[in-house]
Amino acid sequence: MYVDTRGSRGFGLGDVPTNGDNSSGLRKVFADRTVTLAELPSGKAGTVTTLKHMRDFVHAAIRNPSQRIRNKALEIFSVRGVPPRAWYKEICALARFVRDEIRYVKDPVGVELVQTPEATLEIGQGDCDDKSTLLAALLMATGHPAKFIAVGMGGGPLSHVLVQAKCGAGWLPLETIIQKEPGWFPPGVTSKFVLDLGKPESIWS
């Protein structure tokens, strides 16, 4: 997993803004895991950097020779009785698994922590960026293009991230931390940043 110390608000509905003091880092996260500490730029630049780390983790997971993420997705399809070539049902099955089976937990105070999809799957817990990274990896490992979309609400800074999956001719929003069905999108969004995991360009709006 990757750990970023940052002096600005991280992702996650209900997160507490940090005070800008990066002097106290995270000494240990799980005894058997190595973490990397790095300082992120503040504001939008920090958000973009975090999203790019998430994107890199997704691509590493789907290229991993173990294919653990793809195998988990296939297991989910089998357990949930998803019929072959039912693309919408595949997307919904993966989204509901991450929403319901991965516990939402906030980051350490003053630290933006981004886990690999494999770590989140093993631990069974993570915040919205961890859950979104896992969901995007599950989707892309089974042929579903995905995007990250960071949103700010009520005129505030970017404070939450969710996934969009290509479904037919459109893109289906997928919320991972509250009980909303696929297709729901947060109300009151006043700013957003979209990172298409299959393309180098990104979109501010």
trRosetta pair geometry for C-beta under 8 A, 3 or more apart (Angstrom, degrees):
i j d omega theta_ij theta_ji phi_ij phi_ji
1 29 7.1 -73 70 98 136 138
1 33 6.3 18 21 177 104 134
1 35 6.1 -23 82 -107 89 85
1 113 6.9 22 153 180 126 94
1 114 6.8 180 -174 99 85 48
1 115 4.0 -36 -122 -123 120 61
1 116 5.4 -125 -88 -1 58 78
1 119 4.6 -45 -61 19 105 174
2 35 7.3 125 -140 -155 20 74
2 36 5.6 -28 -135 52 69 105
2 38 7.9 -26 -176 23 99 115
2 53 5.4 -122 81 -176 158 134
2 57 7.3 -129 2 -65 119 122
2 113 7.7 161 93 -163 51 52
2 114 4.8 -11 71 72 97 96
2 115 7.6 -169 31 -88 62 20
2 116 7.6 97 -8 -49 82 76
3 25 7.8 102 126 -173 131 98
3 26 5.5 -104 -173 45 155 135
3 29 6.9 156 -68 -3 135 144
3 35 4.4 28 -1 179 123 121
3 36 6.2 169 40 69 76 48
3 37 5.6 -26 92 -91 107 59
3 38 7.8 141 92 21 59 71
3 111 6.1 -13 -171 179 103 119
3 112 7.7 145 -168 86 54 51
3 113 5.0 -19 -117 -115 79 77
3 114 7.4 -179 -89 30 30 63
4 37 7.7 127 -118 -152 23 46
4 38 5.6 -41 -118 70 70 82
4 39 7.5 100 -168 -135 78 13
4 40 4.7 38 178 -35 127 117
4 46 7.9 151 149 -162 143 97
4 49 7.6 135 -123 116 156 115
4 50 6.5 -115 25 -94 159 90
4 53 7.4 -164 -43 -5 126 165
4 111 7.2 148 83 -171 47 68
4 112 4.4 -22 76 76 102 100
4 113 7.3 -169 32 -83 66 29
4 114 6.6 32 0 1 105 104
5 22 4.5 110 145 -145 127 104
5 25 5.7 -82 -61 -112 138 84
5 26 7.7 -172 -72 -5 97 88
5 37 6.0 22 -12 -164 108 94
5 38 7.1 -179 28 80 76 29
5 39 5.5 -36 77 -98 92 61
5 40 7.2 -175 83 8 40 82
5 110 6.9 4 -145 145 88 84
5 111 5.5 -48 -101 -115 67 74
5 112 7.2 154 -112 27 14 77
6 10 6.6 123 62 -73 131 93
6 18 6.8 136 91 35 69 151
6 22 7.4 72 -39 -93 4 117
6 39 6.9 131 -92 -161 51 56
6 40 4.0 -20 -96 52 108 112
6 41 7.9 -6 -136 68 101 22
6 42 6.9 142 -179 -95 92 60
6 46 5.3 105 -148 -155 136 140
6 111 7.7 107 21 -143 73 31
6 112 4.8 12 14 0 123 122
7 18 6.2 -127 -143 97 36 121
7 20 3.9 47 -158 -132 108 62
7 21 7.6 109 -113 -3 96 20
7 22 6.0 -76 -63 -43 93 106
7 39 7.9 14 -15 -160 94 99
7 42 5.2 -50 77 -83 91 112
8 17 7.6 -48 -175 -153 40 93
8 18 7.0 18 47 48 6 105
8 20 7.8 41 -60 -91 48 76
8 40 7.7 -95 34 98 101 109
8 42 4.0 128 -41 -148 125 81
8 43 5.8 -149 -113 -41 165 39
8 46 5.3 154 49 43 128 157
8 157 7.6 -114 174 154 112 164
9 15 6.5 127 -166 100 89 122
9 17 4.5 -51 -86 -112 94 85
9 18 7.0 -178 -86 14 40 77
9 157 5.7 132 53 79 131 135
9 159 6.0 -30 136 -108 132 87
10 15 5.7 -121 70 177 84 162
10 18 7.4 61 -15 -19 94 111
10 50 7.5 141 -142 -99 84 162
10 107 5.8 -14 87 28 159 151
10 112 4.1 172 -105 -102 128 99
10 127 7.9 51 128 112 122 160
10 129 7.7 -82 170 -12 102 136
11 15 7.0 120 107 -23 25 152
11 47 7.9 108 -61 -127 94 88
11 50 7.1 -175 -19 132 115 153
11 112 7.6 84 16 -141 78 107
11 127 6.6 142 95 128 93 121
11 128 5.3 -118 141 71 113 108
11 129 4.6 112 60 -44 145 106
11 150 7.0 -101 -101 -128 114 101
11 158 7.7 -36 -94 138 79 88
11 159 6.6 134 -132 173 45 34
11 160 5.9 103 -161 -119 83 25
11 161 4.8 -29 -140 -1 144 103
12 15 3.9 95 78 -50 103 115
12 106 5.9 124 155 -123 157 80
12 107 6.8 -167 -11 -2 154 97
12 127 4.6 -46 -91 -175 126 125
12 128 5.0 173 -97 12 64 107
12 129 7.4 -72 -54 -9 88 87
12 159 7.3 -78 54 168 38 74
12 160 6.7 130 -63 -104 7 69
12 177 7.7 134 -140 -89 71 172
13 128 7.0 87 2 -42 78 143
13 159 7.1 89 -90 130 49 104
13 160 5.3 23 -54 -92 80 125
13 177 6.6 175 29 93 111 140
13 178 7.5 -13 47 -35 153 120
14 106 7.3 -102 101 -84 97 125
15 106 6.0 155 -107 -142 75 114
15 107 7.1 21 -129 31 118 100
15 127 7.7 49 -80 -154 115 143
15 159 6.9 -162 39 -168 113 94
16 106 7.8 59 9 177 86 151
16 109 6.7 -18 73 -122 125 88
18 21 7.5 -138 165 38 99 63
18 109 7.1 138 -107 175 85 64
18 110 4.5 110 -133 -113 116 57
18 111 7.9 121 -92 -22 139 30
19 110 7.0 -36 29 -98 78 105
21 24 7.1 32 127 15 103 88
21 110 6.7 -42 74 -136 77 136
22 25 7.3 29 174 -74 73 77
22 39 5.9 45 -173 -110 166 106
22 110 7.2 175 -103 172 49 109
24 110 6.8 59 73 95 95 153
25 37 4.9 5 -155 -128 141 150
25 111 7.2 93 -154 -96 53 121
26 29 5.9 14 155 -42 129 105
26 35 6.5 -38 93 102 118 159
26 37 6.9 177 43 -90 83 109
26 108 5.6 130 -95 49 117 162
26 111 5.1 55 -42 -111 115 167
26 113 7.2 48 -32 -83 166 115
28 31 7.0 16 178 -95 123 48
29 33 5.9 -52 93 80 81 125
29 35 5.5 70 32 -47 114 141
29 108 7.9 -117 -89 -31 113 131
29 113 7.1 141 -100 -136 163 141
30 33 4.4 49 81 12 109 118
30 123 7.3 -107 -69 -96 147 117
33 119 7.0 71 -123 -125 140 123
40 45 7.8 171 167 112 85 82
40 46 4.2 89 142 -133 116 95
40 49 5.3 179 -142 81 104 142
40 50 6.8 13 -127 -53 154 89
40 112 6.5 -21 9 45 146 138
41 45 3.9 -28 96 104 135 122
41 46 4.9 -147 83 -61 61 76
41 49 6.5 126 32 -13 91 141
42 45 7.1 47 69 55 35 99
42 46 5.4 -13 -131 -23 15 131
43 46 6.0 118 55 15 36 99
43 47 7.4 -68 136 -3 39 99
43 157 7.2 -118 -134 -138 62 130
44 47 5.4 -53 -151 35 40 115
44 48 6.3 39 154 -19 70 103
44 158 6.9 94 -107 6 69 128
44 193 7.2 142 -152 -62 98 147
45 48 5.8 -52 -148 36 32 111
45 49 6.4 34 153 -19 64 106
46 49 5.6 -53 -147 36 32 113
46 50 6.4 35 154 -19 65 104
46 112 7.7 141 169 1 114 165
47 50 5.8 -55 -151 35 30 111
47 51 6.4 28 154 -17 65 107
47 150 5.5 144 -179 155 123 170
47 158 4.9 45 -112 80 157 144
47 193 6.3 117 125 41 128 152
48 51 5.7 -56 -148 38 32 111
48 52 6.4 32 154 -21 65 106
48 193 6.8 -101 -82 166 80 154
48 195 7.8 143 -139 -74 68 124
48 202 7.2 150 -132 86 105 168
49 52 5.8 -55 -149 34 31 111
49 53 6.7 33 152 -18 64 101
50 53 5.8 -53 -154 33 34 111
50 54 6.5 34 149 -18 65 105
50 112 6.2 -75 -102 154 129 140
50 114 6.2 170 -157 -61 85 138
50 129 6.6 -59 161 -137 119 152
51 54 5.4 -52 -151 36 36 115
51 55 6.3 40 150 -22 66 102
51 148 5.3 -177 -147 94 107 149
51 150 6.4 -97 -71 -34 129 126
51 161 7.3 180 -95 -120 96 144
51 193 7.2 -134 -29 112 162 119
51 195 4.7 156 158 -14 131 156
51 202 7.9 100 108 -121 144 146
52 55 5.4 -46 -146 34 36 115
52 56 6.4 39 153 -21 64 102
52 195 7.3 -144 -72 -142 58 151
53 56 5.7 -53 -149 35 32 112
53 57 6.5 34 152 -20 64 104
53 114 5.2 102 111 89 127 160
54 57 5.7 -54 -151 34 32 112
54 58 6.6 35 150 -22 64 103
54 114 5.9 -112 -72 -160 79 132
54 129 6.0 -115 -85 -176 134 97
54 132 6.9 7 -167 97 144 103
54 133 4.6 -126 -153 -91 94 107
54 136 7.5 79 155 40 104 148
54 148 6.3 84 99 -75 137 156
54 161 7.9 -170 -34 146 175 161
55 58 5.6 -53 -153 31 33 113
55 59 6.5 25 155 -13 67 105
55 148 7.1 -108 -66 -3 89 130
55 195 6.1 -107 -62 146 128 132
55 197 5.5 -172 -132 -121 95 83
56 59 5.9 -57 -148 40 33 107
56 60 6.2 33 154 -19 66 107
57 60 5.7 -54 -145 38 31 112
57 61 6.3 33 156 -23 64 107
57 114 7.1 -157 -23 146 149 109
57 115 7.9 112 -156 116 161 37
57 116 4.8 -158 -153 -122 117 65
57 117 6.2 149 147 -15 105 82
57 133 5.4 10 88 -168 130 130
57 137 7.3 -69 124 -66 82 126
58 61 5.9 -59 -152 33 28 111
58 62 6.6 12 160 -9 65 107
58 117 6.7 84 -101 -35 54 127
58 133 6.1 -137 -62 -160 89 75
58 136 4.9 -47 -111 110 138 113
58 137 4.6 -150 -133 -78 73 80
58 140 6.1 74 171 33 113 145
58 146 7.7 -129 -162 73 154 129
58 197 5.9 -46 93 -147 152 138
59 62 6.2 -59 -144 40 31 101
59 63 6.2 15 160 -5 65 116
59 197 7.5 -175 -56 -176 91 101
60 63 6.1 -73 -146 49 27 101
60 64 6.4 51 152 -54 65 93
60 116 7.2 -66 83 -137 124 115
61 64 5.6 -31 -151 -6 32 119
61 68 7.7 -83 -162 63 88 90
61 69 4.6 55 162 -18 113 149
61 116 6.6 154 -69 -180 109 96
61 117 4.4 16 -94 42 161 129
61 118 6.3 -177 -116 -34 106 90
61 137 4.3 -2 85 -145 146 135
61 141 7.1 -71 121 -65 98 121
62 69 6.4 -75 -82 72 58 134
62 70 7.0 90 -133 -51 70 101
62 137 6.1 -161 -49 -154 90 78
62 140 5.3 -74 -68 109 154 105
62 141 4.6 -153 -114 -86 96 79
64 67 6.5 -175 88 -57 81 33
64 68 6.6 -29 97 17 136 90
64 69 7.3 99 40 7 122 102
64 118 7.6 54 -29 -55 173 132
67 70 4.5 -44 -175 45 92 116
67 71 5.5 100 121 -28 88 96
67 141 7.5 137 -156 -159 77 122
68 71 5.7 -58 -146 38 28 112
68 72 6.4 31 155 -21 64 104
68 118 5.9 62 83 -111 141 103
68 121 7.4 171 138 79 114 156
69 72 5.7 -52 -151 33 31 111
69 73 6.6 33 151 -19 63 103
69 117 5.4 28 -98 120 130 138
69 118 6.9 -94 -58 -72 95 74
69 121 7.3 -161 -101 -36 74 153
69 134 7.9 -159 -130 -153 112 67
69 137 4.8 -71 -164 143 154 114
69 138 6.0 -129 177 -83 97 56
69 141 4.8 -173 112 -52 103 161
70 73 5.6 -54 -152 34 35 113
70 74 6.4 34 152 -18 67 104
70 141 3.9 -145 -81 168 77 120
70 142 6.5 146 -135 -63 79 73
71 74 5.7 -52 -148 36 33 112
71 75 6.4 39 150 -22 64 104
72 75 5.5 -52 -150 34 34 115
72 76 6.5 39 150 -22 66 101
72 121 6.2 -91 -88 -143 169 144
72 138 6.8 -78 92 -110 105 103
73 76 5.6 -50 -152 31 34 114
73 77 6.7 36 150 -20 64 101
73 94 6.1 -3 -131 -99 94 115
73 138 4.6 152 -84 -159 110 85
73 139 8.0 175 -117 -60 140 23
73 141 5.5 164 1 87 146 116
73 142 4.7 -139 138 -40 148 126
74 77 5.6 -48 -151 32 35 113
74 78 6.5 34 151 -17 65 105
74 142 7.4 165 -62 -95 69 118
75 78 5.7 -57 -151 37 33 110
75 79 6.1 27 156 -16 69 109
76 79 6.0 -56 -140 40 28 107
76 80 5.9 4 167 2 65 117
76 82 7.8 29 120 -1 73 129
76 93 5.5 146 144 144 107 110
76 94 6.1 101 108 -91 155 62
76 97 5.1 -54 -131 -61 135 155
76 138 7.5 23 19 -162 150 133
77 80 6.4 -74 -141 51 20 95
77 82 4.2 -80 -151 49 77 121
77 90 6.2 -9 -101 -119 111 86
77 93 6.2 107 -95 103 55 158
77 142 7.8 150 -43 -132 132 155
78 81 7.7 28 177 -68 27 34
78 82 7.8 -58 -47 35 22 84
80 93 4.6 166 82 -137 157 121
80 96 8.0 124 -118 71 153 125
80 97 7.8 -109 -42 -61 140 106
82 86 5.7 -149 -178 68 84 120
82 89 4.9 167 -137 126 97 112
82 90 5.5 106 177 -83 151 62
82 93 5.1 -78 -61 -31 133 155
83 86 4.7 82 67 -18 83 130
83 89 7.0 51 36 69 75 154
86 89 3.9 -1 134 34 116 121
86 90 6.2 144 92 -26 71 83
87 90 5.5 -51 -149 31 33 114
87 91 6.5 32 155 -18 66 102
87 144 7.1 146 -164 -95 97 106
87 167 6.7 166 125 -134 110 73
87 168 7.9 152 88 -48 134 64
88 91 5.8 -53 -151 35 33 111
88 92 6.4 28 153 -15 66 108
88 167 5.8 74 -99 -154 79 119
88 168 7.8 6 -68 -28 104 99
88 172 7.9 125 -131 -54 82 161
89 92 5.7 -54 -142 41 34 110
89 93 6.1 39 156 -25 66 105
90 93 5.8 -56 -148 33 28 111
90 94 6.6 23 157 -14 63 106
90 142 6.4 -142 173 125 133 140
90 144 6.9 -173 109 -51 118 134
91 94 6.1 -61 -154 38 28 107
91 95 6.2 25 154 -17 66 111
91 139 6.7 38 -121 -119 78 105
91 144 5.9 151 -88 -137 95 159
91 165 4.8 170 -140 106 125 156
91 167 5.9 -69 -3 -86 167 115
91 172 6.3 84 146 68 151 145
91 174 7.4 -129 169 -78 98 133
91 182 6.6 111 122 -140 102 157
92 95 5.7 -56 -143 39 32 111
92 96 6.0 28 161 -17 68 108
92 181 8.0 -3 -138 -169 108 83
92 182 5.0 -111 -106 -1 82 147
93 96 6.1 -57 -144 38 26 106
93 97 6.4 31 154 -24 61 106
94 97 5.7 -53 -150 31 31 114
94 98 6.6 22 157 -11 65 105
94 135 6.3 124 143 -147 102 77
94 138 4.6 171 -154 123 125 130
94 139 5.9 160 109 -71 160 72
94 142 7.5 -166 -63 35 143 138
94 144 7.9 -167 29 38 154 151
95 98 6.2 -61 -152 40 30 104
95 99 6.0 28 154 -18 67 113
95 135 6.2 52 -106 -145 58 128
95 163 7.7 -153 -108 70 99 123
95 165 7.6 -116 -59 -9 117 139
95 174 4.3 -121 -120 -151 128 122
95 176 7.2 -120 -159 -91 74 75
95 182 5.2 107 72 -78 162 108
96 99 5.5 -55 -138 42 33 113
96 100 5.6 6 170 1 69 118
96 182 7.8 -73 -48 -34 84 103
97 100 6.6 -73 -135 48 17 91
97 101 5.2 -27 -173 21 62 126
97 102 7.8 59 137 -13 66 94
97 138 7.6 -157 71 -165 129 172
98 101 7.0 -53 -95 50 15 86
98 102 5.2 -16 -158 17 56 126
98 131 5.3 129 170 -170 109 91
98 134 5.6 162 -120 97 121 112
98 135 4.4 -77 -8 -75 171 99
98 138 7.1 -159 -50 17 120 147
98 176 5.2 -44 123 -137 112 109
99 102 7.6 50 -4 43 5 89
99 131 7.7 89 -85 179 42 135
99 175 7.0 62 -105 104 121 67
99 176 5.2 -138 -87 -146 70 47
99 177 7.3 -120 -133 -47 72 16
99 178 8.0 -48 -153 65 107 23
99 179 7.2 117 164 -105 123 48
101 124 7.3 -83 149 -148 76 92
102 120 6.3 21 -143 165 137 102
102 121 7.8 -65 -94 -99 117 43
102 124 5.9 -152 -123 -168 61 49
102 125 6.5 166 -176 -94 73 22
102 126 6.2 -20 167 32 120 94
102 130 7.9 -151 163 115 136 101
102 131 5.4 162 100 -111 138 99
102 134 6.6 138 -72 66 166 158
102 176 7.6 -14 69 177 120 109
103 124 6.1 48 10 136 95 82
103 125 4.4 -25 67 -106 97 84
103 126 7.9 118 77 19 59 47
104 125 7.6 -159 -57 -155 2 73
104 126 7.5 -46 -123 81 42 45
104 127 6.6 62 -160 -123 75 43
104 128 7.4 19 -134 -60 108 66
104 131 7.0 -34 -96 -38 79 144
104 176 8.0 144 -84 125 106 83
104 177 4.6 87 -100 -142 140 95
105 125 4.7 19 7 177 126 115
105 126 6.6 -6 45 -66 87 4
105 127 6.4 -88 80 -65 49 69
106 127 5.7 59 -125 -93 33 118
107 111 5.8 -143 159 88 112 75
107 112 6.0 -13 -164 -123 169 34
107 113 4.7 166 -134 22 104 96
107 127 5.5 -47 -41 -21 80 148
108 111 4.3 14 75 45 103 120
108 113 6.4 79 16 -28 91 127
112 129 7.9 34 -174 28 94 158
113 127 7.6 112 69 15 91 119
113 130 7.7 -1 110 -57 87 118
114 129 5.6 -66 -112 125 88 128
114 130 6.7 -180 -148 -77 47 74
114 133 6.9 106 -170 -40 93 154
115 119 4.2 -125 -175 86 106 123
115 120 4.8 129 104 -54 131 87
115 123 7.3 -82 -153 23 160 137
115 126 5.4 -110 33 -113 136 127
115 130 4.4 34 38 -124 107 113
115 133 7.0 176 77 65 68 142
116 119 4.6 97 54 4 81 102
116 120 7.1 -151 90 -3 44 84
116 133 7.4 -126 -158 136 24 137
117 120 5.8 -57 -148 38 33 109
117 121 6.2 33 155 -20 67 108
117 133 5.6 -139 -70 130 79 90
117 134 4.4 135 -135 -107 82 61
117 136 8.0 -124 -82 65 125 76
117 137 3.9 -42 -81 27 162 160
117 138 7.5 179 -159 -36 136 74
118 121 5.7 -56 -148 37 30 112
118 122 6.3 27 155 -18 65 109
119 122 5.8 -58 -147 39 30 109
119 123 5.9 16 161 -8 68 112
119 130 7.9 -83 90 -149 99 115
120 123 6.1 -59 -135 46 27 101
120 124 7.7 121 168 -60 53 12
120 125 7.3 -128 -148 72 68 32
120 126 4.4 -27 -125 -30 108 146
120 130 4.7 160 -94 170 129 104
120 131 6.8 180 -169 -82 146 44
120 133 6.9 141 -7 76 148 103
120 134 4.5 -110 87 -59 139 129
121 124 7.4 19 179 -71 25 53
121 134 6.2 151 -54 -134 83 125
123 126 7.0 104 81 -49 123 88
125 130 7.9 28 124 106 47 149
126 129 7.7 -105 159 74 109 58
126 130 2.7 -110 174 99 134 141
126 131 5.3 171 87 -46 108 71
126 134 7.2 137 45 -13 152 126
127 130 5.4 95 47 15 56 103
127 131 7.0 -117 110 -2 26 96
127 177 7.6 1 -173 -94 52 137
128 131 5.7 -55 -138 43 32 108
128 132 5.9 34 159 -21 66 109
128 160 5.9 -27 112 -154 169 73
128 161 5.4 148 128 55 109 76
128 162 7.1 -54 -176 -73 115 61
128 176 6.1 140 -139 69 70 109
128 177 5.0 -63 -89 -32 92 136
129 132 5.7 -52 -141 39 30 112
129 133 6.3 35 155 -23 63 105
129 161 5.4 57 -91 49 72 136
130 133 5.7 -53 -148 33 29 112
130 134 6.6 27 154 -15 63 105
131 134 5.8 -52 -149 37 33 111
131 135 6.3 31 154 -18 65 107
131 176 3.9 168 129 142 126 142
131 177 6.3 148 48 -65 157 84
132 135 5.7 -54 -143 39 32 110
132 136 6.1 33 158 -20 66 107
132 148 6.2 85 153 -121 132 96
132 161 5.1 -85 -6 117 167 104
132 162 6.1 -155 -102 -135 122 24
132 163 5.0 169 -149 -47 86 96
132 176 5.8 -154 -68 6 64 148
133 136 5.9 -53 -145 36 28 110
133 137 6.4 28 155 -18 62 108
134 137 5.8 -59 -151 36 30 111
134 138 6.4 30 154 -18 66 106
135 138 5.7 -54 -148 36 32 111
135 139 6.3 32 154 -19 66 107
135 146 7.7 167 120 -143 81 151
135 163 5.0 -138 101 -5 125 159
135 174 6.3 -163 161 116 149 137
135 176 5.8 -135 -27 -89 144 131
136 139 5.7 -55 -148 37 31 113
136 140 6.1 18 160 -10 67 110
136 146 4.4 176 -139 119 83 153
136 148 6.7 -34 -73 -65 149 85
136 163 5.3 -161 -67 -120 85 128
136 197 6.1 144 -176 -52 127 159
137 140 6.1 -59 -138 44 28 101
137 141 5.9 32 160 -24 64 112
138 141 5.9 -57 -143 35 24 113
138 142 6.8 -4 163 4 59 111
139 142 6.6 -87 -161 48 25 91
139 144 4.0 -83 -177 79 87 114
139 145 7.7 -39 139 81 113 12
139 146 4.6 102 90 -58 139 129
139 163 7.2 165 -6 166 149 141
139 165 5.3 -132 -143 -112 146 115
140 143 7.7 102 -162 -34 33 8
140 144 6.5 -99 -76 68 35 63
140 145 7.0 48 -103 -115 83 29
140 146 5.5 -93 -52 12 96 114
140 197 6.4 -92 -73 112 143 142
140 198 8.0 177 -121 -65 120 95
144 165 5.1 0 158 -161 122 111
144 166 6.2 -175 -172 51 70 83
144 167 7.9 11 -150 -73 112 69
145 165 7.2 136 83 -159 53 56
145 166 4.1 35 61 -1 101 130
145 196 7.9 -1 173 -166 110 91
145 197 7.2 177 -168 63 69 96
145 198 5.3 -44 -139 -19 107 142
146 163 5.7 -23 -166 -168 114 107
146 164 6.7 150 -159 80 60 51
146 165 5.4 -25 -102 -101 80 66
146 166 7.3 -113 -68 -4 38 80
146 197 5.1 12 80 25 80 134
146 198 7.9 121 46 -24 51 96
147 163 7.0 143 75 -162 50 57
147 164 4.4 -7 56 56 102 103
147 171 6.7 -6 23 -152 126 139
147 194 5.6 0 172 -170 131 95
147 195 6.4 158 -165 80 76 46
147 196 4.9 -37 -105 -103 101 53
147 197 6.2 -159 -98 -5 38 83
148 161 5.8 -7 -172 -170 102 116
148 162 7.8 152 -155 82 58 30
148 163 6.4 -41 -102 -103 52 61
148 164 8.0 -168 -80 18 7 81
148 194 7.2 161 86 -155 54 46
148 195 4.5 1 56 56 101 102
148 197 6.9 91 -12 -54 85 97
149 161 6.9 157 80 -152 41 65
149 162 5.8 -22 63 66 92 76
149 163 7.4 146 18 -115 84 13
149 164 5.7 55 -17 -18 122 110
149 173 7.4 -62 43 -119 143 96
149 192 5.7 -4 -176 -172 95 119
149 193 7.3 164 -154 80 51 44
149 194 5.0 -11 -105 -104 82 76
149 195 7.7 -166 -75 24 39 65
150 158 4.5 33 148 -167 113 127
150 160 7.1 156 -153 84 59 41
150 161 4.7 -30 -96 -95 71 88
150 192 6.4 156 83 -156 53 61
150 193 4.6 -3 55 54 105 95
150 194 7.9 -155 25 -71 67 33
150 195 7.8 43 -7 -4 98 102
151 158 6.5 144 89 -137 13 74
151 159 7.4 -50 92 49 61 65
151 160 5.4 -25 59 69 90 92
151 161 7.4 158 12 -93 73 37
151 162 7.3 -2 0 15 117 99
151 186 6.0 160 100 53 158 132
151 189 4.7 -60 -163 -129 123 115
151 191 7.1 147 -159 85 51 55
151 192 4.8 -16 -103 -101 70 91
152 155 7.5 -44 138 136 111 9
152 156 5.2 -150 -173 87 98 64
152 157 5.3 -120 -116 141 128 18
152 158 4.6 -77 -55 -77 96 41
152 159 5.9 89 -115 2 64 85
152 189 7.0 104 70 -155 43 67
152 190 5.8 -60 99 64 90 83
152 191 4.1 8 46 56 115 101
152 192 7.1 -151 19 -69 71 47
153 156 6.0 0 67 41 53 105
153 159 6.9 -78 19 45 88 118
153 160 7.5 18 -14 17 112 121
153 186 6.3 -83 -81 138 129 128
153 187 7.9 70 -138 98 121 49
153 188 4.6 59 -161 111 101 102
153 189 5.6 -56 -95 -96 75 45
153 190 6.4 115 -139 8 25 88
154 188 5.3 4 -55 166 73 123
154 190 6.4 -131 25 -7 9 128
155 190 5.1 -11 -69 70 42 169
156 159 6.1 2 115 -21 120 132
156 190 7.6 111 29 47 52 122
157 191 7.9 -50 -150 64 29 138
158 191 6.5 -94 -69 101 79 110
158 192 7.6 110 -109 -122 102 34
158 193 6.2 -19 -101 9 148 112
160 186 6.8 81 85 -32 148 163
162 173 6.1 41 121 -169 134 91
162 174 6.2 180 172 78 100 54
162 175 5.3 -41 -126 -99 136 53
162 176 6.5 173 -127 1 78 89
162 186 7.6 164 -11 -17 142 107
163 173 7.6 138 86 -159 46 48
163 174 4.5 -24 74 62 94 110
163 176 7.0 62 7 -38 105 115
164 171 4.2 27 168 168 123 113
164 172 6.4 153 -159 70 68 38
164 173 5.4 -34 -98 -94 82 52
164 174 6.8 167 -96 10 28 85
164 194 7.8 -15 20 -138 135 108
165 171 6.9 154 72 -158 28 66
165 172 5.0 -24 61 58 84 97
165 174 6.0 44 -8 -23 104 129
166 170 7.8 170 -150 100 54 30
166 171 6.0 -39 -96 -102 49 70
166 172 7.8 94 -171 13 2 84
167 170 6.2 -23 69 76 79 75
167 171 7.0 115 23 -130 81 20
167 172 4.3 32 6 -21 136 120
172 182 5.6 19 163 173 122 104
172 183 5.8 -50 -155 -80 91 63
173 182 7.5 164 84 -165 53 57
173 183 6.4 80 53 -148 82 14
173 184 6.5 -106 94 79 115 38
173 185 4.5 96 36 -82 170 87
174 182 5.5 -14 -104 -120 79 84
175 178 6.0 -38 150 53 129 80
175 180 4.4 32 55 62 142 119
175 184 5.6 -41 -2 82 127 106
175 185 7.9 179 -50 -102 107 30
175 186 7.4 121 -95 -52 123 84
180 184 3.8 -100 167 64 122 156
181 184 5.8 107 61 -20 58 111
185 189 7.3 -58 154 -11 102 138
186 189 5.6 104 88 -55 96 103
189 192 6.0 22 172 -54 125 110
191 204 8.0 -18 -170 -170 92 83
191 205 7.3 173 -152 97 52 50
192 204 7.8 161 90 -156 52 43
192 205 5.5 -6 60 64 89 89
193 202 6.5 19 179 163 89 119
193 203 7.2 165 -156 85 48 51
193 204 5.6 -15 -107 -103 80 64
193 205 7.9 170 -84 25 38 63
194 202 6.2 175 87 -165 57 73
194 203 4.3 -2 52 55 107 99
194 205 7.5 18 -5 10 106 106
195 202 4.9 -20 -100 -115 65 113
196 199 4.2 13 96 40 127 101
196 201 7.0 20 36 74 117 67
196 202 7.0 -168 14 -101 75 56
196 203 7.8 57 -22 -3 100 102
